[in-house]
């Protein structure tokens, strides 16, 4: 850890500074003042509480605690600034108020030390809301040196690897991650209010289905069997719908053995829900209301700005079919294309790359990815996907080549995926069979047949709507964060060695 910090501390002998700090700790311990034996401190207020309720607290005694971020010694009186969960506050520390020995001890404190301050609330001559200390308690000694404020934070790799330093030094980063927690709480609050029940399903599975993704694989020694980390929450949640639990949701980690970029991390947080007796139109209504509610609850507005672009969650979301979207932005009408051979020919004309096993529906989706996605900035539901790319979705009764599915887009990103869930076990078995054929052709993201899930469907599953969306990507948009690593406390990083 010290080596990383040293990179951000040019022309400073950190080794000597750390030696001095360790010597200070040794002396405190010899004097019977070891800060690490203190087990609690009765904190009465956070910094923001003092400032927000200043008129009520003037002249009253408070106890605040946090990390000392600055100190200015001026003879018999000093100022320091401590940072806590909700912000920071200044304290005035005078020898005559805390005593001569205590003041000497205060002057020996270092930036980064965690202290408790008891004192009265007042306002300085310059208008700074502060605490006039009557007692200062060292609660934990910092033996490392914090990065210099204006240089240490430029090392983004350090920010992600050592998130604790980022949280200390970067208040915007801290607020983003606090807002992530608020977003998850708001999602839960909305769904609970709609009668959904939160559940937990297995992370270690024998059949990692429910999405097109390559799973992580491991070996379970106790049973001497290979096992996978889940890539989706879908198949177990649907089993619960079969069991009569009509509205269920789960917020949990899923794992996909794929690359790292600004929008992908191999482990991420997914929310999936399933509701009996509704369809994908019901899921659109729920999604629109949910996003609007979360934005209002966390940000206080339904208008958000990402990377300088304003997006309005208050207006009705656009709804467009994939066929119409591709025709609108590429000029190609797939209603006029009647075979895989015709689709492949059109793809070659438009320089859209495809693989040998791709059928007409696959190529329609490739056109969508190539020509449409980047245009979907405002909230948009793209509906009615080709059956080839939707193995768990109910067919459209009027056109079995397409399914009752939508993807929700904002900022050119896919934000959610939803279906009228396939509940025909015979059809589902055929879809699994097609997936197995793709797997045999080398498609590592294809699903495999899940016999237990098929048995559950054979018992009977009611008409059901389901949706899944990534909490991380939702947080990125609502906090104007440019990379998924900014909204995950501890993102996946390549080892330093």
C-alpha positions as CSV (number, residue, x, y, z in Angstrom):
1,X,0.0,0.0,0.0
2,X,2.8,2.4,0.9
3,X,4.4,2.0,-2.6
4,X,1.2,3.1,-4.3
5,X,0.9,6.2,-2.0
6,X,4.6,7.0,-2.6
7,X,3.9,7.4,-6.3
8,X,1.6,10.3,-5.4
9,X,4.0,12.0,-2.9
10,X,6.9,13.4,-4.9
11,X,9.8,14.9,-3.0
12,X,8.5,13.7,0.4
13,X,10.4,11.3,2.6
14,X,7.4,9.1,3.6
15,X,9.6,6.6,5.4
16,X,10.8,9.3,7.8
17,X,7.2,10.6,8.3
18,X,5.9,7.1,9.0
19,X,8.8,6.5,11.4
20,X,7.8,9.6,13.3
21,X,4.2,8.6,13.5
22,X,5.1,5.1,14.8
23,X,7.4,6.8,17.4
24,X,4.5,9.0,18.5
25,X,2.3,5.9,19.0
26,X,5.1,4.1,21.0
27,X,5.3,7.1,23.3
28,X,1.6,7.2,23.8
29,X,1.5,3.6,24.6
30,X,4.4,4.0,27.1
31,X,2.4,6.8,28.8
32,X,-0.7,4.6,29.1
33,X,-2.5,6.5,26.4
34,X,-2.7,3.9,23.7
35,X,-5.6,5.1,21.4
36,X,-6.2,1.5,20.2
37,X,-7.5,0.4,23.6
38,X,-10.5,2.8,23.3
39,X,-13.6,0.8,22.4
40,X,-16.2,3.5,21.9
41,X,-17.0,7.2,21.7
42,X,-20.4,8.6,22.3
43,X,-20.9,10.7,19.1
44,X,-24.0,12.9,19.5
45,X,-24.0,14.7,16.1
46,X,-22.5,14.6,12.6
47,X,-21.0,17.6,11.0
48,X,-24.0,18.2,8.8
49,X,-26.4,17.9,11.8
50,X,-24.5,20.7,13.6
51,X,-24.6,23.0,10.5
52,X,-28.2,22.3,9.6
53,X,-29.5,22.8,13.1
54,X,-27.1,25.5,14.0
55,X,-29.6,28.0,15.5
56,X,-30.9,25.3,17.9
57,X,-27.4,24.1,18.9
58,X,-25.6,27.4,19.5
59,X,-24.1,27.4,22.9
60,X,-24.9,23.7,23.5
61,X,-22.5,20.9,24.0
62,X,-22.0,18.3,21.2
63,X,-19.6,15.4,20.6
64,X,-18.4,15.0,17.0
65,X,-15.9,12.5,15.7
66,X,-14.0,11.9,12.5
67,X,-10.7,12.0,10.6
68,X,-8.6,15.2,11.1
69,X,-8.0,16.5,7.6
70,X,-6.2,19.8,8.5
71,X,-4.7,21.5,11.5
72,X,-3.5,25.1,12.0
73,X,-1.6,25.8,15.2
74,X,-1.3,29.4,16.3
75,X,0.4,29.5,19.7
76,X,-2.1,29.1,22.5
77,X,-5.0,28.4,20.1
78,X,-5.5,26.2,17.0
79,X,-8.0,25.3,14.4
80,X,-8.6,21.8,13.0
81,X,-11.1,20.3,10.5
82,X,-12.6,16.9,11.0
83,X,-14.4,14.9,8.3
84,X,-17.1,12.4,9.1
85,X,-19.8,10.5,7.1
86,X,-21.8,13.6,6.3
87,X,-19.1,16.2,5.6
88,X,-16.7,18.2,7.7
89,X,-16.7,20.8,10.5
90,X,-14.1,23.1,12.0
91,X,-13.1,23.0,15.6
92,X,-11.4,25.7,17.6
93,X,-9.0,24.2,20.1
94,X,-7.5,26.5,22.8
95,X,-5.1,25.7,25.6
96,X,-7.2,27.6,28.1
97,X,-10.3,25.5,27.2
98,X,-8.8,22.0,27.2
99,X,-5.8,22.3,29.6
100,X,-2.1,22.7,29.0
101,X,-1.2,19.0,28.9
102,X,-4.1,18.2,26.6
103,X,-3.2,21.0,24.3
104,X,0.4,19.8,24.0
105,X,-1.0,16.4,23.1
106,X,-3.3,18.0,20.5
107,X,-0.4,19.7,18.8
108,X,1.3,16.4,18.3
109,X,-1.7,14.9,16.4
110,X,-1.2,14.2,12.7
111,X,-3.3,14.7,9.7
112,X,-5.3,11.5,9.2
113,X,-5.7,10.8,12.9
114,X,-9.3,9.9,14.0
115,X,-10.4,12.1,16.9
116,X,-13.4,12.9,19.0
117,X,-14.2,16.5,19.9
118,X,-16.5,17.6,22.7
119,X,-17.4,21.3,22.8
120,X,-19.9,24.0,22.4
121,X,-21.3,25.1,19.0
122,X,-20.5,28.7,18.0
123,X,-19.8,30.8,14.9
124,X,-16.4,32.4,14.3
125,X,-15.9,36.0,13.3
126,X,-15.6,34.9,9.7
127,X,-19.0,33.2,9.9
128,X,-17.7,29.6,10.1
129,X,-20.0,27.3,12.0
130,X,-17.6,25.5,14.4
131,X,-17.2,23.6,17.7
132,X,-15.3,25.2,20.5
133,X,-13.5,22.2,22.0
134,X,-13.5,21.5,25.7
135,X,-12.0,18.0,25.2
136,X,-10.1,16.3,22.4
137,X,-9.8,12.5,22.4
138,X,-7.5,10.5,20.0
139,X,-9.5,7.5,18.9
140,X,-7.2,6.0,16.3
141,X,-3.6,6.8,15.2
142,X,-3.0,7.0,11.5
143,X,0.4,5.5,10.7
144,X,0.2,6.1,7.0
145,X,0.3,9.4,5.1
146,X,-2.7,10.5,3.1
147,X,-2.2,11.5,-0.5
148,X,-1.6,15.1,-1.2
149,X,-5.1,16.5,-2.1
150,X,-4.4,17.8,-5.5
151,X,-2.0,15.2,-6.8
152,X,-2.9,12.0,-5.1
153,X,-6.4,11.8,-6.6
154,X,-5.2,11.8,-10.2
155,X,-4.2,8.2,-9.9
156,X,-7.5,6.6,-10.9
157,X,-6.0,3.1,-10.6
158,X,-5.2,3.8,-6.9
159,X,-8.8,5.1,-6.4
160,X,-10.3,1.8,-7.5
161,X,-7.7,-0.5,-5.8
162,X,-7.7,1.4,-2.5
163,X,-11.3,2.7,-2.4
164,X,-10.8,3.6,1.3
165,X,-8.4,6.3,0.2
166,X,-10.8,7.5,-2.5
167,X,-13.6,7.8,0.1
168,X,-11.4,9.8,2.4
169,X,-10.0,12.2,-0.2
170,X,-12.8,12.5,-2.7
171,X,-16.2,13.6,-1.4
172,X,-17.8,13.4,-4.8
173,X,-16.9,9.7,-5.0
174,X,-18.2,9.1,-1.5
175,X,-21.5,10.8,-2.4
176,X,-21.9,8.7,-5.5
177,X,-21.5,5.5,-3.5
178,X,-23.9,6.7,-0.8
179,X,-26.4,7.5,-3.6
180,X,-25.9,3.9,-4.9
181,X,-27.2,2.7,-1.5
182,X,-30.1,5.1,-1.7
183,X,-31.0,3.9,-5.2
184,X,-31.1,0.3,-4.1
185,X,-33.2,1.3,-1.1
186,X,-35.6,3.2,-3.3
187,X,-36.0,0.2,-5.7
188,X,-36.8,-2.0,-2.7
189,X,-39.3,0.6,-1.3
190,X,-41.1,0.9,-4.6
191,X,-41.4,-2.9,-5.2
192,X,-42.4,-3.6,-1.6
193,X,-45.1,-1.0,-2.0
194,X,-46.3,-2.8,-5.2
195,X,-46.7,-6.1,-3.3
196,X,-43.5,-7.8,-4.4
197,X,-41.6,-10.1,-2.0
198,X,-37.8,-10.1,-1.9
199,X,-36.2,-13.5,-2.1
200,X,-32.8,-15.1,-2.4
201,X,-31.8,-17.8,-4.9
202,X,-28.6,-19.8,-5.3
203,X,-25.3,-18.3,-6.6
204,X,-23.7,-21.6,-7.1
205,X,-25.6,-23.6,-9.8
206,X,-25.2,-26.6,-12.0
207,X,-26.9,-25.0,-15.0
208,X,-26.1,-21.3,-15.5
209,X,-29.0,-20.2,-17.6
210,X,-31.3,-17.3,-18.1
211,X,-29.0,-15.1,-20.2
212,X,-26.5,-15.2,-23.1
213,X,-23.2,-15.1,-21.2
214,X,-20.2,-17.3,-20.5
215,X,-20.2,-18.5,-16.9
216,X,-17.4,-18.8,-14.4
217,X,-16.8,-22.5,-13.6
218,X,-15.3,-24.1,-10.4
219,X,-15.3,-27.5,-8.7
220,X,-17.2,-28.4,-5.6
221,X,-14.9,-30.7,-3.6
222,X,-17.5,-31.9,-1.1
223,X,-19.6,-33.4,-3.9
224,X,-16.8,-33.9,-6.4
225,X,-18.7,-32.1,-9.1
226,X,-18.3,-29.1,-11.4
227,X,-20.4,-26.1,-10.6
228,X,-20.9,-22.6,-12.0
229,X,-21.5,-19.1,-10.7
230,X,-24.9,-17.9,-11.8
231,X,-25.2,-15.5,-14.8
232,X,-28.8,-14.6,-14.2
233,X,-31.6,-14.9,-11.5
234,X,-34.3,-15.9,-13.9
235,X,-34.8,-19.7,-13.7
236,X,-35.0,-20.0,-10.0
237,X,-37.4,-17.0,-9.7
238,X,-39.7,-18.5,-12.2
239,X,-39.7,-21.7,-10.2
240,X,-41.1,-19.6,-7.4
241,X,-43.9,-18.3,-9.6
242,X,-44.8,-21.9,-10.4
243,X,-44.9,-22.5,-6.6
244,X,-47.6,-19.8,-6.3
245,X,-45.5,-16.8,-5.1
246,X,-47.1,-14.3,-7.5
247,X,-44.7,-11.3,-7.2
248,X,-41.1,-11.9,-6.4
249,X,-37.8,-10.0,-6.9
250,X,-34.2,-10.4,-6.1
251,X,-31.3,-7.9,-6.0
252,X,-28.0,-9.8,-6.1
253,X,-24.6,-10.4,-7.6
254,X,-24.3,-12.3,-10.9
255,X,-21.1,-13.3,-12.6
256,X,-20.2,-13.3,-16.3
257,X,-16.9,-14.4,-17.7
258,X,-16.5,-11.5,-20.0
259,X,-14.3,-8.4,-20.6
260,X,-13.8,-5.3,-18.6
261,X,-14.8,-1.9,-20.0
262,X,-16.6,1.3,-18.8
263,X,-19.9,-0.5,-18.7
264,X,-19.0,-4.1,-17.8
265,X,-17.6,-5.7,-14.7
266,X,-17.5,-9.5,-14.4
267,X,-19.5,-9.4,-11.2
268,X,-22.3,-6.9,-11.0
269,X,-25.6,-6.3,-9.3
270,X,-28.7,-7.4,-11.0
271,X,-32.4,-6.9,-10.1
272,X,-34.9,-9.3,-11.5
273,X,-38.6,-9.5,-10.8
274,X,-41.5,-11.7,-11.9
275,X,-45.2,-11.0,-11.7
276,X,-47.9,-13.5,-12.4
277,X,-50.9,-12.6,-14.6
278,X,-49.3,-9.8,-16.5
279,X,-47.3,-9.4,-19.7
280,X,-44.5,-7.3,-21.1
281,X,-46.8,-4.3,-21.4
282,X,-47.3,-4.5,-17.6
283,X,-43.5,-4.6,-17.2
284,X,-43.2,-1.5,-19.3
285,X,-45.6,0.4,-17.1
286,X,-43.7,-0.9,-14.0
287,X,-40.3,0.1,-15.4
288,X,-41.5,3.6,-16.3
289,X,-43.0,4.1,-12.8
290,X,-40.0,2.6,-11.0
291,X,-37.4,4.7,-12.8
292,X,-39.4,7.9,-12.2
293,X,-39.9,7.0,-8.5
294,X,-36.3,6.2,-7.9
295,X,-35.0,9.4,-9.5
296,X,-37.5,11.6,-7.6
297,X,-36.7,9.8,-4.3
298,X,-32.9,10.0,-4.6
299,X,-32.3,13.1,-6.7
300,X,-35.5,15.1,-6.0
301,X,-36.2,15.4,-9.8
302,X,-37.2,13.3,-12.8
303,X,-34.8,15.2,-15.1
304,X,-31.3,13.9,-15.0
305,X,-28.1,14.9,-16.8
306,X,-25.5,12.5,-17.9
307,X,-22.3,13.7,-19.6
308,X,-24.0,17.0,-20.3
309,X,-27.0,15.4,-21.9
310,X,-30.4,16.0,-20.3
311,X,-32.9,13.1,-20.1
312,X,-36.5,13.4,-19.0
313,X,-38.0,10.6,-17.0
314,X,-41.1,12.6,-16.3
315,X,-42.5,12.3,-19.9
316,X,-44.0,9.1,-21.2
317,X,-41.3,6.8,-22.5
318,X,-41.2,6.2,-26.3
319,X,-42.2,2.7,-27.4
320,X,-41.0,1.3,-30.8
321,X,-40.7,-2.1,-32.3
322,X,-37.2,-3.4,-33.2
323,X,-38.4,-3.7,-36.9
324,X,-39.5,-0.1,-37.0
325,X,-36.4,1.1,-35.2
326,X,-34.1,-0.6,-37.7
327,X,-36.1,0.7,-40.6
328,X,-36.0,4.2,-39.1
329,X,-32.2,4.4,-38.6
330,X,-30.8,2.1,-41.2
331,X,-33.4,2.3,-44.0
332,X,-33.7,-1.5,-44.2
333,X,-37.2,-3.0,-43.8
334,X,-36.8,-6.5,-42.5
335,X,-40.5,-7.1,-43.2
336,X,-39.4,-7.3,-46.8
337,X,-36.7,-9.8,-46.1
338,X,-38.1,-13.4,-46.1
339,X,-35.1,-15.7,-45.7
340,X,-31.8,-16.0,-43.9
341,X,-30.0,-15.8,-47.3
342,X,-31.7,-12.5,-48.1
343,X,-30.7,-11.2,-44.6
344,X,-27.1,-12.2,-45.0
345,X,-27.0,-10.5,-48.4
346,X,-28.3,-7.3,-47.0
347,X,-25.8,-7.5,-44.1
348,X,-23.0,-7.8,-46.6
349,X,-24.3,-4.7,-48.5
350,X,-24.3,-2.7,-45.3
351,X,-21.0,-4.1,-44.0
352,X,-22.6,-5.7,-41.0
353,X,-20.5,-8.6,-39.8
354,X,-22.2,-11.9,-39.0
355,X,-21.4,-15.5,-38.3
356,X,-22.2,-18.5,-40.3
357,X,-24.9,-19.8,-37.9
358,X,-26.7,-16.5,-37.7
359,X,-30.3,-16.5,-39.0
360,X,-32.5,-13.7,-40.1
361,X,-33.5,-12.7,-36.6
362,X,-29.9,-12.7,-35.5
363,X,-29.0,-10.4,-38.3
364,X,-31.9,-8.1,-37.5
365,X,-30.5,-7.7,-34.0
366,X,-27.0,-7.0,-35.5
367,X,-28.5,-4.2,-37.6
368,X,-30.2,-2.9,-34.4
369,X,-26.8,-2.9,-32.5
370,X,-25.0,-1.2,-35.5
371,X,-27.5,1.4,-36.6
372,X,-30.0,2.1,-33.7
373,X,-28.6,1.9,-30.2
374,X,-26.6,5.1,-30.2
375,X,-29.7,7.1,-31.2
376,X,-31.7,5.9,-28.2
377,X,-30.8,8.8,-25.8
378,X,-34.2,9.5,-24.2
379,X,-36.0,6.7,-22.3
380,X,-37.2,4.3,-25.0
381,X,-38.7,0.8,-25.0
382,X,-37.6,-1.3,-28.0
383,X,-40.2,-4.1,-28.4
384,X,-40.8,-7.4,-30.2
385,X,-37.5,-9.0,-30.7
386,X,-36.8,-11.9,-33.1
387,X,-37.3,-15.4,-31.6
388,X,-33.7,-16.4,-32.4
389,X,-32.3,-14.2,-29.7
390,X,-35.0,-14.8,-27.1
391,X,-35.0,-18.4,-25.9
392,X,-37.1,-17.8,-22.8
393,X,-39.8,-15.5,-24.2
394,X,-43.4,-16.0,-25.3
395,X,-44.1,-15.8,-29.0
396,X,-46.3,-13.0,-30.4
397,X,-49.6,-14.8,-31.3
398,X,-49.9,-12.9,-34.6
399,X,-46.3,-13.6,-35.7
400,X,-44.4,-16.5,-34.1
401,X,-41.1,-15.2,-35.6
402,X,-41.1,-12.5,-33.0
403,X,-41.6,-12.5,-29.2
404,X,-43.2,-10.3,-26.5
405,X,-39.9,-8.8,-25.3
406,X,-38.6,-5.3,-24.8
407,X,-35.3,-3.7,-24.0
408,X,-35.3,-0.4,-22.2
409,X,-32.7,2.1,-23.5
410,X,-31.3,5.4,-22.2
411,X,-28.2,7.3,-23.3
412,X,-27.7,4.6,-26.0
413,X,-27.3,1.9,-23.3
414,X,-29.5,-1.1,-22.7
415,X,-30.8,-0.5,-19.2
416,X,-33.3,-3.4,-18.8
417,X,-34.6,-6.5,-20.5
418,X,-38.1,-7.8,-20.1
419,X,-40.5,-10.5,-21.4
420,X,-43.9,-12.0,-21.5
421,X,-42.4,-15.2,-20.0
422,X,-42.5,-18.4,-21.9
423,X,-44.7,-20.8,-20.0
424,X,-45.2,-23.5,-22.6
425,X,-42.9,-26.4,-21.5
426,X,-43.0,-28.1,-25.0
427,X,-42.0,-24.9,-26.7
428,X,-39.4,-24.3,-24.0
429,X,-37.8,-27.7,-24.6
430,X,-37.5,-26.9,-28.3
431,X,-35.8,-23.6,-27.5
432,X,-33.4,-25.3,-25.2
433,X,-32.7,-27.8,-28.0
434,X,-31.8,-25.0,-30.4
435,X,-29.5,-23.5,-27.8
436,X,-27.8,-26.8,-27.3
437,X,-27.1,-26.9,-31.1
438,X,-25.6,-23.4,-30.9
439,X,-23.4,-24.6,-28.0
440,X,-22.2,-27.5,-30.1
441,X,-21.3,-25.1,-32.9
442,X,-19.0,-23.2,-30.4
443,X,-21.3,-20.5,-29.0
444,X,-20.0,-20.4,-25.3
445,X,-22.9,-18.1,-24.4
446,X,-25.7,-20.5,-25.4
447,X,-27.9,-22.0,-22.7
448,X,-28.1,-25.7,-21.9
449,X,-31.2,-27.7,-21.1
450,X,-32.5,-27.4,-17.5
451,X,-34.6,-30.5,-16.9
452,X,-35.7,-29.4,-13.4
453,X,-36.9,-26.1,-14.8
454,X,-38.8,-27.9,-17.6
455,X,-40.4,-30.1,-15.0
456,X,-41.5,-27.0,-13.1
457,X,-43.1,-25.6,-16.3
458,X,-44.9,-28.9,-16.9
459,X,-46.6,-28.4,-13.5
460,X,-47.9,-25.2,-14.9
461,X,-46.8,-21.5,-14.7
462,X,-49.4,-18.8,-15.0
463,X,-49.0,-16.0,-17.6
464,X,-46.1,-14.0,-16.2
465,X,-44.2,-10.8,-16.9
466,X,-40.5,-10.5,-15.9
467,X,-37.8,-7.9,-16.1
468,X,-34.1,-7.6,-15.2
469,X,-31.9,-4.6,-15.0
470,X,-28.4,-3.8,-13.8
471,X,-28.2,-1.7,-10.7
472,X,-24.7,-0.5,-11.6
473,X,-25.7,1.0,-14.9
474,X,-28.8,2.6,-13.4
475,X,-26.5,4.1,-10.7
476,X,-24.1,5.4,-13.4
477,X,-26.9,7.3,-15.1
478,X,-28.5,8.7,-12.0
479,X,-25.1,9.9,-10.6
480,X,-23.5,11.1,-13.8
481,X,-20.7,8.5,-13.5
482,X,-18.7,7.8,-16.6
483,X,-17.4,4.3,-15.7
484,X,-19.0,1.3,-13.9
485,X,-16.0,1.2,-11.6
486,X,-17.0,4.5,-10.2
487,X,-20.2,3.0,-8.8
488,X,-18.9,-0.3,-7.6
489,X,-17.2,-0.1,-4.2
490,X,-14.5,-2.7,-5.1
491,X,-14.4,-3.3,-8.9
492,X,-12.5,-6.2,-10.4
493,X,-8.8,-5.2,-11.1
494,X,-5.9,-6.9,-12.6
495,X,-3.4,-8.0,-9.8
496,X,-0.4,-5.6,-9.5
497,X,2.0,-8.6,-9.7
